[in-house]
Amino acid sequence: MLDHILKIWAAGGWVMWPLLGVCVMMFVVGLSLWFELWRRQYRRLRESEWQSWVQQPDKAWGEVGEIIHYTSAGRTAEEISQRFAEVAAAELPAIDRRLATLGTLVTAAPLVGLLGTVFGMLVTFQALAAGGGGKVTEAMASGISQALFPPEVGLCIALPGLFLTHLIRRQRQELEAFLARLESYTLQHFRKALPPADHPASLEPAAAPLGALEPARMPA
């Protein structure tokens, strides 16, 4: 079985080696990123658990605890939102860069296969131009093999890569949604914890008594 696979691989020509490199890099980048996002702490936390951490930051631990400790240290709602924006800027762009690399490798696999098709057709045409004979027939068969196998292998590499990219994008969206929910709940808890004197409603001037609003009556 292995010998048959190796013969098929060798029949594809030199283009099969760049395809192998693209395949290895694609799965290394994709699987490592997928595993890192899969093992993140927020995926294993219940909503009630991290909400209790927002109310009592001293009990928070792990990467989610670090986010809560950092963001809850804000003194105003604007500062808390700014700290959450900093957390998102530190987390999401790194994922996006690796996703872009993965997408490039997935796109490159069928293109390298098409390069093998072009090279195989050139070999076939050169054999036809050389005339008849047994060696010409063998050269044509080799050119056809080089024209057919690389695009097939490229597509077989790209299809799992597309599926892996979709899974990673969903995990990235889940992380972004978790940060948004955590920010919303943190701001709600911050506003509830404000003393009454700090609420905007308490800063309005007190209503004047009804008697003060009536014009003074002139003595008869």
Summary of the structure (lengths in Angstrom):
residues: 220
radius of gyration: 32.7
end to end distance: 120.2
largest distance: 135.6
contacts: 615
relative contact order: 0.14
helix: 84%
strand: 0%
